[in-house]
Every structure is written in structure tokens, then in C-alpha cells.
Amino acid sequence: MATRRNPTARQVRLGAELRKLRDAAGLKATEAAVLLGVNSAQVSQIEAGVAGVSEERVRRLAAHYSCTDEELTDALVAMATDRTRGWWEEFRGLLPTPFLDIAELEHHATYRHDVEFPHIPGLLQTEDYARAVFSYRVPELPYGELELRVQHRMKRKVVLEGPTPVPYEAVIHEAALRTRVGDRAAARAQLARILELSETEHITVRVIPFDLDGFAGAWNTMMLAGGAVPQLDTAVRDTPHGTAFIDSEAQLGASRTLFRKMGAASLDPQRSSDFIHRLAKEL
């Protein structure tokens, strides 16, 4: 059983889901090992994502764990047998691993929800806006790495602008819309781009204005990506220690609830569009 030195977030997630099924069944790794004809260390490697697992073994484990959810089992099989080498592979070894993991997550997502307060969501950013954001990083990035990050962010837009776009909804606070991370022209172009994208059928943009009573959720910046089944949804948050991929049922439930609350606090899409138009005229 070959092992991986640096498993992707998707590979780690597959192992975590198999571990959840085993825990729910009340079985030990040694019992799963007997079923597969391997040792418990190899089961641990599978559950950590550092070793692959075949379709036959995924289905055998799911049956042994009394998993009756066929859609979940099929989705886990798809994760185990997926051999996609997407556009993000050209950045492997050039950018930190979370950049690649985010792109792969988006590639497989069935929907995408964003809540942003300090910045425009990455998928909606213009090239000038993204460059200004990355340029503000401390310590400063070498020019080459900065440009790689900008290129990567622009290529991520394929999930919204490519041949098979996913449904996307963004809730953006007025603070992000008003903050000029670049110059006035760049700010104007950024607002115009948001308006252009919001006119497409699969993209919804909602605004939370400053002039809103009873809103105390400005710390809830988050991203939520839909999985093949709801159990495989993923929430993503930036932390002081890096990017966190969240998959626990409780935290996913909390993330969905937070997104609903943010949406309820925001203006509807048409009023949001009118709001952004007014801001653009002020520039």
C-alpha cells in the first residue's frame, strides 16, 4: 500500500469520513484491519489520507460499518477513485498547499457560498484588486510569488465563468465595497465587475449595509462549499495558523445557520445591485 508524503485536503477528507463511519459503528481500527486483510497501522494511514483506498475496499468498509446511505457511499467511492489533475497542479511546489486545496475543493463543489467583511470575495476580485491585496502582505512577497498568487486567483474563476459554473451566492458587507485596496479607478472597476457578474443567472450578490440595526456578526467571514451529498459539505475559515477546512457535522451545521442569518440580514439582490450602483457613482 503506497503512502503519500503530502496528501491533499480532499484525500484527508476521505479518510476522515471513513473514520467517522467506523466510529459510528463502534468498531476499532484493528477490526477494520481484519476485514481488509491489513494491519491497523495501514487502516490508520487510510484514515489519515496518507494511503489510498480502492472502490472495493470503500464499499466493503461501508457495508461492514452498516452505512445504508448509498449516495454517501457512492460519493466516497468517487473521492477514492478520482484521478483529476486540474489546472491547479501547475502551481504545485510554487504556492502553499492550501491554495491548491481550495482550487480542488471548488472544482468538485456543487455550490459555493461566501460571507466577506474586510475584502471582496476572491472569486469576484479583479486582477488589480487581487494584486493590491497580495501586495499588502507582511512580510512582502517577492514579485514572482505575488504574481503567481494573482494568476492562481484569476484561474479559480473558472468555477463561475467556465463551461459548467456552480451556483454561487456572496454576502458582502458595505465595508468591503467601500474600502479602496487600490486606487479610485481600480475600485470603480471592481464594483463594475461585481455588478456584471451579479446579472448572471447562477450568481447572487447580497449586501449588508452599515445602516442596519441589530447586526453583530461582522466576525463571521466564511466560505461554504457544497459536497456531492450534504455530509461532504466543507466550511473554510482563515485562522491565525492558516486555512482551516471544517468538516464536523456540528460545525457545518453552525456554518449553514450563520450563512442563513447573514442572508436574512442583507439586502435582497435587486436592492443590493442598486446599492452598489450608488457606491460606484460616488467614486
C-alpha positions in Angstrom: 0.0 0.0 0.0 1.8 3.1 -1.3 1.8 6.1 1.0 1.6 9.8 0.2 4.1 12.3 1.6 1.7 15.3 1.3 -2.0 14.2 1.0 -4.4 16.8 -0.4 -7.3 18.2 1.7 -9.6 16.1 -0.4 -7.7 12.9 0.4 -7.6 13.7 4.1 -11.3 14.3 4.0 -12.0 10.9 2.5 -10.0 9.3 5.3 -11.8 11.4 7.9 -15.2 10.3 6.6 -14.2 6.6 6.7 -13.1 7.2 10.3 -16.4 8.8 11.1 -18.3 5.8 9.8 -16.1 3.4 11.8 -16.5 5.4 15.0 -20.3 5.5 14.4 -20.3 1.7 14.1 -18.4 1.4 17.4 -15.5 -0.5 15.8 -11.8 -0.4 16.4 -9.1 0.1 13.7 -8.0 -3.5 14.4 -11.4 -4.8 13.5 -11.4 -2.9 10.2 -7.9 -4.1 9.5 -9.0 -7.8 9.8 -11.8 -7.1 7.3 -9.4 -5.6 4.8 -6.6 -8.1 5.4 -4.1 -5.5 6.5 -2.7 -4.3 9.8 -4.2 -1.5 12.0 -1.3 0.9 11.0 -2.4 0.7 7.4 -6.0 1.4 8.4 -4.7 4.5 10.3 -2.9 5.5 7.1 -6.0 5.3 5.1 -8.0 7.3 7.6 -5.2 9.9 7.7 -5.3 10.3 3.9 -1.7 9.2 3.5 -2.7 5.9 1.8 -5.2 5.4 -0.9 -8.1 3.0 -0.9 -9.8 1.2 -3.7 -13.5 1.3 -4.6 -13.9 -2.3 -3.5 -12.5 -1.6 -0.1 -14.6 1.6 0.4 -17.7 -0.4 -0.3 -16.6 -3.3 1.9 -15.9 -0.9 4.8 -19.2 1.0 4.3 -21.2 -2.3 4.4 -19.2 -3.5 7.5 -19.9 -0.2 9.2 -23.6 -0.6 8.5 -23.7 2.5 6.3 -27.1 2.4 4.5 -26.7 5.7 2.8 -25.9 4.7 -0.8 -25.4 8.2 -2.0 -22.8 8.9 0.6 -21.1 5.6 -0.2 -21.1 6.4 -3.9 -19.7 9.9 -3.1 -16.9 8.4 -1.0 -16.1 5.9 -3.9 -15.9 8.9 -6.3 -13.4 10.6 -4.0 -11.3 7.4 -3.7 -11.1 6.8 -7.4 -10.9 10.4 -8.6 -7.7 10.9 -10.7 -8.3 14.5 -11.7 -5.2 16.6 -12.2 -6.7 20.0 -12.6 -5.2 23.4 -13.6 -4.0 24.0 -10.0 -1.4 21.3 -10.5 0.8 23.8 -12.4 1.2 25.7 -9.1 2.3 22.7 -7.0 5.6 23.4 -5.4 5.2 27.1 -6.3 2.4 28.1 -3.9 1.5 26.9 -0.4 -0.6 23.8 -0.4 -3.9 25.4 0.8 -4.0 27.4 -2.5 -4.2 24.1 -4.4 -6.6 22.6 -1.9 -9.0 25.5 -2.2 -9.0 25.2 -6.0 -9.6 21.4 -5.9 -12.4 21.9 -3.4 -14.1 24.5 -5.7 -13.6 22.2 -8.7 -15.7 19.5 -7.1 -18.2 21.8 -5.3 -21.9 21.6 -6.1 -22.4 25.2 -4.8 -20.4 27.9 -3.2 -21.4 30.5 -0.5 -19.2 33.3 0.7 -19.5 35.9 3.5 -17.0 38.7 3.4 -16.4 41.7 5.6 -12.8 43.1 5.0 -12.4 42.3 1.3 -14.3 41.4 -1.8 -14.6 37.6 -2.1 -11.7 36.2 -4.1 -13.9 34.7 -6.9 -15.3 38.2 -7.6 -12.0 40.1 -7.5 -10.5 41.8 -10.5 -6.8 41.3 -11.2 -5.9 44.7 -9.9 -7.8 44.2 -6.7 -6.2 40.8 -6.1 -2.7 42.2 -6.7 -3.3 45.1 -4.3 -4.5 42.6 -1.6 -1.5 40.4 -2.0 0.9 43.4 -2.2 -0.2 44.4 1.3 1.1 41.2 2.9 3.8 41.4 5.6 6.5 40.3 5.1 6.2 41.4 1.5 6.1 38.7 -1.2 8.8 38.5 -3.9 7.4 39.8 -7.2 7.3 36.4 -8.7 5.4 34.8 -5.9 2.9 37.7 -5.8 2.2 37.3 -9.5 1.7 33.5 -9.1 -0.9 34.2 -6.4 -2.7 36.7 -8.6 -2.6 34.2 -11.5 -3.9 31.4 -9.3 -6.8 33.6 -8.0 -7.8 34.6 -11.6 -7.8 30.9 -12.7 -10.1 30.0 -9.8 -12.8 32.0 -11.5 -13.4 29.1 -13.9 -15.9 27.7 -11.4 -18.1 30.8 -12.0 -17.2 31.7 -15.6 -16.3 28.4 -17.1 -18.5 26.0 -19.2 -20.1 24.4 -16.1 -20.5 27.1 -13.5 -21.7 26.3 -10.0 -24.4 28.2 -8.2 -22.7 31.0 -6.2 -24.0 33.4 -3.5 -22.0 36.1 -1.8 -22.9 38.2 1.1 -20.6 41.3 1.2 -20.5 44.0 3.9 -20.5 47.6 2.8 -17.1 48.0 4.4 -15.5 45.7 1.8 -17.3 47.6 -1.0 -16.1 51.0 0.2 -12.5 50.1 1.1 -10.2 51.1 -1.7 -7.4 48.5 -1.6 -6.1 50.1 -4.8 -6.7 53.4 -6.4 -10.0 55.0 -7.4 -10.0 53.6 -10.9 -9.4 50.1 -9.6 -12.2 50.5 -7.0 -14.6 51.6 -9.7 -13.6 48.7 -12.0 -14.1 46.2 -9.1 -17.6 47.4 -8.4 -18.4 47.3 -12.1 -17.2 43.7 -12.2 -19.4 42.7 -9.2 -22.4 44.2 -10.9 -21.6 42.4 -14.2 -21.3 39.0 -12.5 -24.4 39.5 -10.4 -26.5 39.8 -13.6 -25.8 36.2 -14.5 -28.3 33.6 -13.5 -26.1 31.4 -11.3 -24.6 34.3 -9.2 -26.3 36.1 -6.4 -24.8 39.1 -4.6 -26.3 40.5 -1.4 -25.0 43.5 0.6 -25.1 44.1 4.3 -25.1 47.9 4.7 -23.7 49.9 7.6 -27.1 51.3 8.3 -28.5 48.2 9.8 -29.9 47.8 13.3 -29.0 44.8 15.4 -26.2 43.4 13.3 -23.4 41.9 15.4 -22.0 39.3 13.1 -19.1 41.1 11.5 -16.6 38.5 12.6 -18.2 35.7 10.6 -16.2 35.8 7.4 -16.5 32.3 5.9 -16.7 30.1 2.8 -19.1 27.1 2.4 -18.6 24.6 -0.5 -21.3 22.0 -1.2 -20.3 18.4 -1.5 -21.8 15.6 -3.6 -24.0 15.0 -0.5 -24.6 17.3 2.4 -22.4 15.3 4.7 -19.5 16.2 2.5 -20.0 19.9 2.6 -16.9 21.9 3.7 -16.6 25.2 5.5 -13.4 27.1 5.2 -12.1 29.8 7.6 -8.9 31.7 7.8 -7.2 31.4 11.2 -4.0 32.8 12.7 -2.4 29.5 11.9 -3.6 29.3 8.3 -6.5 28.0 6.3 -8.9 25.6 8.2 -11.1 23.1 6.4 -14.0 22.3 8.6 -16.0 19.0 8.2 -17.5 18.2 11.6 -21.3 17.8 11.5 -21.8 20.3 14.3 -19.6 23.0 12.8 -21.0 22.5 9.3 -24.5 23.0 10.8 -23.3 26.2 12.5 -21.8 27.5 9.3 -25.1 26.9 7.4 -27.0 28.6 10.1 -24.6 31.6 10.1 -25.0 31.9 6.3 -28.8 31.9 6.6 -28.6 34.6 9.3 -26.2 36.7 7.1 -28.5 36.4 4.2 -31.5 37.4 6.3 -29.7 40.5 7.4 -28.7 41.5 3.9 -30.5 43.5 1.2 -32.2 41.4 -1.5 -30.3 41.0 -4.8 -32.0 43.9 -6.6 -31.6 46.4 -3.7 -28.0 45.1 -3.4 -27.3 45.9 -7.0 -28.9 49.3 -6.7 -26.7 49.9 -3.6 -23.5 49.0 -5.4 -24.5 51.3 -8.3 -24.8 54.2 -5.9 -21.4 53.5 -4.4 -19.9 53.3 -7.9 -21.3 56.7 -8.8 -19.7 58.2 -5.7 -16.2 57.3 -6.9 
